[in-house]
Amino acid sequence: MDKFGALEEFGLEPREAKIYVKLLELGQATASQLAKSLEILRPTVYDILDKMIQKGIVSYSISSGRKVFAAVEPGVLEQLLENKKRILEEFIPELKSISKISKFKPLVETYIGVKGLKTIYDDMLTVKEDIYHIFNYEEYVKLFHLFFIKNFIKKRIEKGIWFRAIVNKIKEKELERSDPKLLREIRTLQMLEDFKMAIVIYGKKSGFFTFTETPMGIVIENELITHSFKVLFNYLWQRGKE
């Protein structure tokens, strides 16, 4: 993941990330200068800048009758993130109480895109039960990138959640096989070389997602289906190489 990917994780749209970085490089710039250097139509640049001003990550001043824009210092982004977290934490108890009294909860949930799939991993950390995973390693890293994977590992360990996975192979030293200190057991299975999707099991939930240009995931909350997925996992686990 590069700096643009990190900014998108923060919550910026791709073109917002490009404008933010360009403003950091230039110090300040007009909309026309940004439009020319980034090859984006000037009216579109104005629209994006307006949104960024509302988010508090861009400011402007008037110089010789023209608006000149500047990006806030990167440290401000960290503070904005902390503010968002603090506001959310304040309302989490109320949101949880609403969730408990809800009469209808979907048993099948669909997620589209990489950001959607990352929501599944956030849910794993919330459920706080052992995670069972089957996936093709190269496709997995290509989809999520090491930055996200390492961050997930850190959060998972902090919550004391064990991770058991069956993969085709492991290349990265940081993701080497079984390591009790990292609450991780991994086995390899050659047949997963052509496996173009991933299976995940945690708590009462199980599901899968695809490694396609626009990835899609489905998670099902059903004890019978989840039990069946675990039977499949255990069958492959016994045939995996430690």
C-alpha positions as CSV (number, residue, x, y, z in Angstrom):
1,M,0.0,0.0,0.0
2,D,1.3,3.5,-0.9
3,K,0.5,6.9,0.5
4,F,-2.6,7.2,-1.7
5,G,-3.9,3.9,-0.4
6,A,-3.3,4.9,3.2
7,L,-5.2,8.2,2.6
8,E,-8.1,6.2,1.1
9,E,-8.1,4.0,4.3
10,F,-8.4,7.2,6.2
11,G,-11.5,8.0,4.3
12,L,-10.5,10.0,1.3
13,E,-11.8,9.3,-2.2
14,P,-9.0,8.5,-4.7
15,R,-9.0,12.0,-6.3
16,E,-9.2,13.6,-2.9
17,A,-6.0,11.7,-2.0
18,K,-4.2,12.9,-5.1
19,I,-5.2,16.5,-4.5
20,Y,-4.1,16.3,-0.9
21,V,-0.7,15.0,-1.8
22,K,-0.2,17.5,-4.6
23,L,-1.1,20.4,-2.2
24,L,1.5,19.0,0.3
25,E,4.1,19.0,-2.5
26,L,3.3,22.5,-3.8
27,G,2.6,24.1,-0.5
28,Q,-0.4,25.9,-2.0
29,A,-2.1,26.1,-5.4
30,T,-5.1,27.4,-7.2
31,A,-7.8,25.1,-8.6
32,S,-6.4,25.8,-12.1
33,Q,-2.9,24.7,-11.1
34,L,-4.3,21.5,-9.6
35,A,-6.5,20.8,-12.6
36,K,-3.5,21.1,-14.9
37,S,-1.0,19.1,-12.9
38,L,-3.5,16.3,-12.1
39,E,-5.3,16.3,-15.4
40,I,-8.7,16.8,-13.8
41,L,-11.3,19.2,-15.1
42,R,-11.3,22.5,-13.2
43,P,-15.0,22.4,-12.2
44,T,-14.5,18.9,-10.8
45,V,-11.4,20.1,-8.9
46,Y,-13.6,22.8,-7.3
47,D,-16.2,20.3,-6.3
48,I,-13.6,18.0,-4.7
49,L,-11.9,20.9,-2.9
50,D,-15.3,22.0,-1.5
51,K,-15.8,18.5,0.0
52,M,-12.3,18.5,1.4
53,I,-12.8,21.9,3.0
54,Q,-15.9,20.5,4.7
55,K,-13.9,17.5,5.9
56,G,-11.4,19.9,7.5
57,I,-8.4,18.7,5.5
58,V,-8.0,21.7,3.1
59,S,-8.1,25.4,3.7
60,Y,-8.0,28.4,1.4
61,S,-7.1,32.1,1.3
62,I,-7.7,34.9,-1.1
63,S,-4.7,36.2,-3.0
64,S,-5.0,38.8,-5.7
65,G,-8.7,38.0,-6.0
66,R,-8.1,34.3,-6.4
67,K,-8.7,31.4,-4.1
68,V,-5.5,29.6,-3.1
69,F,-5.8,26.2,-1.5
70,A,-3.5,24.5,1.0
71,A,-3.6,21.1,2.7
72,V,-3.6,20.7,6.5
73,E,-0.5,19.2,8.0
74,P,-0.5,15.4,8.1
75,G,-0.5,15.4,11.9
76,V,-4.0,17.0,11.7
77,L,-5.3,13.9,10.0
78,E,-4.3,11.8,13.0
79,Q,-6.1,14.2,15.3
80,L,-9.2,14.1,13.0
81,L,-9.1,10.3,13.2
82,E,-8.9,10.4,17.0
83,N,-11.9,12.8,17.1
84,K,-14.0,10.5,14.9
85,K,-13.1,7.6,17.1
86,R,-14.0,9.5,20.3
87,I,-17.4,10.6,18.9
88,L,-18.2,7.0,17.7
89,E,-17.2,5.5,21.1
90,E,-19.6,7.9,22.8
91,F,-22.5,6.5,20.9
92,I,-21.5,2.8,20.6
93,P,-23.5,1.8,23.8
94,E,-26.7,3.4,22.4
95,L,-26.2,1.8,19.0
96,K,-25.7,-1.6,20.6
97,S,-28.9,-1.3,22.6
98,I,-30.8,-0.5,19.4
99,S,-29.2,-3.6,17.8
100,K,-30.3,-5.8,20.6
101,I,-34.0,-4.8,20.5
102,S,-34.2,-5.0,16.7
103,K,-36.7,-7.8,15.7
104,F,-35.1,-8.4,12.4
105,K,-31.4,-9.1,11.7
106,P,-30.3,-10.4,8.3
107,L,-28.9,-13.9,8.3
108,V,-27.1,-13.3,4.9
109,E,-25.0,-10.2,4.3
110,T,-23.4,-9.3,1.0
111,Y,-20.3,-7.1,0.7
112,I,-19.0,-5.5,-2.5
113,G,-15.5,-4.2,-3.2
114,V,-12.3,-4.3,-1.1
115,K,-13.6,-1.9,1.5
116,G,-16.7,-4.1,1.9
117,L,-14.6,-7.2,2.4
118,K,-12.5,-5.4,5.1
119,T,-15.8,-4.9,7.0
120,I,-15.9,-8.7,7.3
121,Y,-12.5,-8.6,9.1
122,D,-13.6,-5.9,11.4
123,D,-16.6,-8.1,12.3
124,M,-14.2,-11.0,13.1
125,L,-12.5,-8.7,15.7
126,T,-15.9,-7.9,17.1
127,V,-17.0,-11.5,17.5
128,K,-13.8,-12.4,19.3
129,E,-13.8,-16.1,18.5
130,D,-11.3,-18.3,16.7
131,I,-11.0,-17.6,13.0
132,Y,-10.7,-20.4,10.4
133,H,-9.6,-19.3,6.9
134,I,-8.9,-21.0,3.5
135,F,-7.4,-18.9,0.8
136,N,-4.8,-18.6,-2.0
137,Y,-1.9,-16.6,-0.5
138,E,-0.9,-14.6,-3.6
139,E,-4.5,-13.6,-4.4
140,Y,-5.0,-12.7,-0.7
141,V,-2.0,-10.4,-0.5
142,K,-2.7,-8.8,-3.9
143,L,-6.3,-8.0,-2.8
144,F,-5.6,-6.6,0.7
145,H,-1.9,-5.6,0.7
146,L,0.5,-6.2,3.5
147,F,-0.3,-2.9,5.3
148,F,-3.9,-4.0,6.0
149,I,-2.9,-7.6,6.8
150,K,-0.2,-6.7,9.3
151,N,-2.6,-4.2,11.0
152,F,-5.3,-6.9,11.2
153,I,-2.8,-9.3,12.8
154,K,-1.8,-6.7,15.4
155,K,-5.5,-6.1,16.3
156,R,-6.3,-9.8,16.4
157,I,-3.4,-10.5,18.8
158,E,-4.5,-7.7,21.0
159,K,-7.9,-9.2,21.3
160,G,-6.5,-12.7,21.9
161,I,-8.1,-14.3,18.8
162,W,-6.5,-17.4,17.4
163,F,-6.1,-17.6,13.6
164,R,-6.0,-21.0,11.8
165,A,-5.5,-20.9,8.0
166,I,-5.0,-23.3,5.1
167,V,-3.2,-21.7,2.2
168,N,-1.4,-22.8,-0.9
169,K,2.0,-21.3,0.1
170,I,3.6,-18.6,2.2
171,K,6.2,-16.2,0.8
172,E,6.4,-13.3,3.3
173,K,8.7,-13.8,6.3
174,E,6.3,-11.8,8.4
175,L,3.5,-14.2,7.7
176,E,5.5,-17.4,8.2
177,R,3.8,-20.5,9.4
178,S,2.5,-21.5,12.8
179,D,3.6,-19.2,15.6
180,P,2.0,-19.5,19.1
181,K,3.2,-16.0,20.0
182,L,1.1,-14.6,17.2
183,L,-1.8,-16.9,18.0
184,R,-1.5,-18.5,14.6
185,E,-1.5,-21.9,13.0
186,I,-1.0,-22.3,9.3
187,R,-0.9,-25.3,7.0
188,T,-0.3,-25.4,3.3
189,L,-2.2,-27.4,0.7
190,Q,-1.0,-27.5,-2.9
191,M,-4.5,-27.9,-4.4
192,L,-5.3,-24.3,-3.4
193,E,-3.0,-23.0,-6.2
194,D,-6.1,-22.6,-8.4
195,F,-8.4,-21.6,-5.6
196,K,-9.9,-18.2,-6.7
197,M,-11.9,-17.5,-3.6
198,A,-11.6,-17.5,0.2
199,I,-13.6,-19.2,2.8
200,V,-13.9,-17.8,6.3
201,I,-15.4,-19.2,9.5
202,Y,-15.8,-17.3,12.8
203,G,-18.3,-17.6,15.7
204,K,-21.7,-18.6,14.3
205,K,-20.8,-17.0,10.9
206,S,-19.2,-18.4,7.8
207,G,-18.9,-17.3,4.2
208,F,-16.7,-16.7,1.2
209,F,-15.4,-13.9,-1.0
210,T,-14.0,-13.8,-4.5
211,F,-10.6,-12.6,-5.8
212,T,-12.0,-10.7,-8.8
213,E,-11.6,-7.2,-10.2
214,T,-14.6,-6.2,-8.1
215,P,-14.5,-8.7,-5.2
216,M,-17.8,-9.8,-3.6
217,G,-18.3,-11.5,-0.3
218,I,-21.2,-13.3,1.4
219,V,-21.4,-14.0,5.1
220,I,-24.1,-16.3,6.6
221,E,-25.1,-16.4,10.2
222,N,-26.4,-20.0,10.6
223,E,-25.1,-22.7,13.0
224,L,-25.8,-25.6,10.7
225,I,-24.0,-24.0,7.7
226,T,-21.1,-22.8,9.8
227,H,-20.7,-26.3,11.3
228,S,-20.6,-27.8,7.7
229,F,-17.9,-25.3,6.8
230,K,-15.9,-26.4,9.8
231,V,-16.2,-30.0,8.8
232,L,-14.8,-29.0,5.4
233,F,-12.0,-27.0,7.1
234,N,-11.1,-29.9,9.4
235,Y,-11.0,-32.3,6.5
236,L,-8.6,-30.1,4.6
237,W,-6.6,-29.3,7.7
238,Q,-5.8,-33.0,8.2
239,R,-4.4,-33.1,4.7
240,G,-2.4,-29.9,5.0
241,K,1.3,-29.7,5.5
242,E,2.6,-28.1,8.7
